[in-house]
């Protein structure tokens, strides 16, 4: 880790294992990450200021984010296990709340979880899981013929609701607003469909 003001980098983990996909807790006190330090991939967290890491999940995990409310931790497991899982931040039962989606295919933002659903025919749809109601709603579909390689796609949603997806194999960056019915658009001008 390194301060945004600069300075000397500080190593965050020192175990002889793999640690991947870090994310901050909402209060900035913890960093969640996936690790195989227990012999299987699980979600762990460690104090941001340094200290002993604690295992969070028991049923597997690789990428995790706290909810906007900091009430829940959402995570995805390693492929081929689909879905998004949830548990209270304070600990508790691990439950799959979304059947689709997965690592790099979801983001936490108002009003819950935004995720990409790829059906058996290859059609890609942006959907939203409402944390309060537990409902999943279809938000928009990608144009027919859009291709995605699961292992090389990333997704993020800005605090103001602007959603981006980078589909590396197709060399496209897609953008849309999660707050309006604007069309999906390509923002990387090198791409033509």
N, C-alpha and C positions, 0 to 999 in steps of 0.2 A: 504494500500500500504506500501511497505517497500523498501528501497534502496537496490540495489544489493551489496552494501558495508556493509549491516547489519543495525543495529539500531532498534529503536522502530517502530512497525507498526503504520500506521496512517489510520484511517477509512476514506474511500473515499465518502461514501454516508451515510445519516442519516435519510432518509425519512422512514415512516412506510409502505414501499411497497417492492416488490420483484425487485431486480436488478440482471441481469444475463448476461453472455457472453461478458465481456469487451474486447475491442480492442483499440490500440493506433492509433492516427492520424499519418500520415507520418512525420509531423514536430515535433511530440512529445508533442504538446501543449494541445491536447484534448484526452479524453478517451470516446469512444462510448460505449453504453450498452443498453440492452433491459430492459424496466421497465413497470410495470403496475400502476405507480403512478398517471396517469391521469384517471384511471378506465379501460383502455384498454391497451394491450401491444403495445408499440411504441419504436422507437429508440430515445435515448437521448444522449447528449454529455455534458461533464463537463470539466472545465479547469483542467489539470493534477496537477497543484499546489494548487487546492482547489477553491471552489467558486460555484456559482449558476449553476445548470444543466439547459440546454435548450432542449426543445422538437424539434426533427429533422423531424420525419415522422408524417403524419396525417392518413395514410391508414393502419397502423399496422406495426409491426416489432419486431424481437427478437434478431437477430444476425447481426452485420454490420462490414464491413471492407472498408477502403479507397482503391482506386485503386493505383497501383504502381505510376502512374503519379500525384496522389493526386487531380485529376480533378473530380472524381466521388466517391460517396458513394454507395456501393452495400450492399444489405441486404436480409435476408429471414424472412418470417413471421412465425407465429406459425402454426403447423400442424392443420388441414389438408390442408392449403393453399400452393400449390406447387409453385415453381419458385423463381427466383432471380430478385430483383427490383433494380432500379438505379435512382439517382438524382445527380445533380451537388453538390459538397461539399459546395458551397456558398448558396445552396438552390434552389428550383425550382420544376418543375413537377416530380412527382413520376411515374415511368414507369416500367412495367415488361419487362425485356429484355431477360429472359430465362424462358421457360415454365416449365422445369423440374428442378430438384435439390431442395434444401431447407436447413433448419437449419442443421448444422454440415456436410453437403454434398457438400460444396464448399470452395474454397480457392482462394485468389487473388495472382497471380504470373504472370510473363511474359508468354505469351503476352496478358493476360487478366484474365479470370476467368476459373479455372478448376473445374469441378463438376461431380458428380456421377449421372447417369440416370438409374433408375430402371424401366423397362417396366412392363406391366400388367402380363407378364408371369414370372417375377422375374429375367430376365437377367439383369446383371449390366454392364454398359459401362462408361468408363472415357471419358469425352468430354471437349472441350475447346471453350470458347466464346471469340472471338477476339474483344477487345474493340474498335479498329479503324474501322474495316469493319462491325462489328455486326454479323458476320457469326459464326455459331456453327459447329464444326467439331468433328467427332468421332475419338478418339485417340487410344483406345484399349478396348477390352472386357475381362471381368473376365471369368475364366474357367466355363463351364457349371456346374450347381449344387452349385455354390457359393451362400451362403445365407447371407442376411443382415437384421438386425432389425434396422429400421430407427432411432429409439430413442436411440440406443446405439452404433452408428457409429460416428467416428470422422475422419477428413481429414486434412492434412496440406501439403504444398509445401515449401521446403527450398529455400533460395535465389538462390542456384545453380541449381534448377530445379529437385530436388529429391523429389518425391511424396510419402507420406505414408498414409495408411488407416488402421484404427484399427476397426475391426468388432468384437465387444465384445462377442456377442452370439456365433460366430464361433471360438472364441479364436485365431484369426489369425491377424497378422500384414502383410499387403501386401505392397510391395515397387516397384517402377518403376521410370525410368528417364523420364521426360517430354521432354527431348531434343533428345532422340533417340528411335529407335524401339525395344529396349531391351524387352524381355518378362517380364511379371509380375512374381514376385517371392515372396514366403513366407519367411519372415525373422525370424519368431518365430518358432524355431525348434520343439516345442511341437506339432505342427499341422501336420496332414497328410491328404491329400485329395485323 
